[in-house]
Amino acid sequence: MLTFEETEETLSQLIDALPPGIFKGLNCGVALLPDTVYGENGLLILGQYHVEPYGLGRYVTIHYGSLWAIYGYMDAQVFTEKLKEVLHHELTHHLEHLAGDKSLEIKDKQDVRRMLANRHFGTE
């Protein structure tokens, strides 16, 4: 498991490895936060794409505490892959938002419904 500081460094490296064009319009960048975040449905939120009203900013938050709660037992290599998946997922939300596409947002809602149904029935 990576510490918060190691995760910050790893996230920075993951960001640096991406083409700069991906970040166009993401004027407030990507932030790693130490918190654990739960949605209204009780599921952990690993990352979020934010669009502030009135054009004040677009940014991504990644929640270290949430990642740790789910993947904390995994080694650094696997944890880094999960971090990369969350980063790419949130950046996809950003790119789709710029394009006026809601495909990933729709898929996320379907996935949440499936997870909640499986939790209710005790299956995955």
C-alpha positions, 0 to 999 in steps of 0.5 A, spaced: 500 500 500 502 506 498 502 512 503 498 518 501 505 522 500 507 516 495 500 516 492 501 523 490 507 522 487 505 516 483 499 520 481 503 526 479 507 521 474 501 518 471 498 525 470 505 527 466 505 521 462 498 523 459 498 527 453 497 535 455 490 535 450 487 531 455 487 537 460 484 542 456 479 546 460 480 542 466 482 549 469 483 547 476 487 540 475 487 534 479 487 533 486 488 527 491 484 528 497 485 524 504 478 523 505 473 517 505 467 519 501 460 515 501 455 517 496 448 517 498 447 510 496 452 508 501 457 506 496 464 509 496 466 514 491 473 513 489 474 519 484 469 525 482 469 530 476 466 537 478 464 542 474 463 548 478 457 553 476 458 559 472 464 557 469 468 557 475 472 551 474 472 544 472 477 539 476 478 532 478 478 529 485 481 522 487 479 520 494 485 516 497 481 514 503 476 511 499 481 507 495 485 505 501 478 502 504 477 498 498 484 496 495 489 498 502 491 490 502 493 490 495 501 491 493 503 498 490 503 495 483 496 493 483 494 499 487 497 504 482 493 500 477 487 502 481 489 509 481 490 509 474 484 507 472 480 512 477 484 517 474 482 515 467 475 514 468 474 521 471 478 524 465 473 520 461 468 524 464 471 531 463 472 529 455 465 527 454 463 533 458 467 537 453 464 533 447 456 534 450 456 526 451 453 522 457 455 515 455 460 514 461 455 518 466 449 513 464 454 507 464 456 509 472 448 510 474 447 503 471 453 500 474 451 503 481 444 500 480 447 493 479 452 494 485 446 496 489 441 490 487 447 485 488 448 488 495 441 487 496 441 480 494 448 478 497 451 477 490 456 480 485 
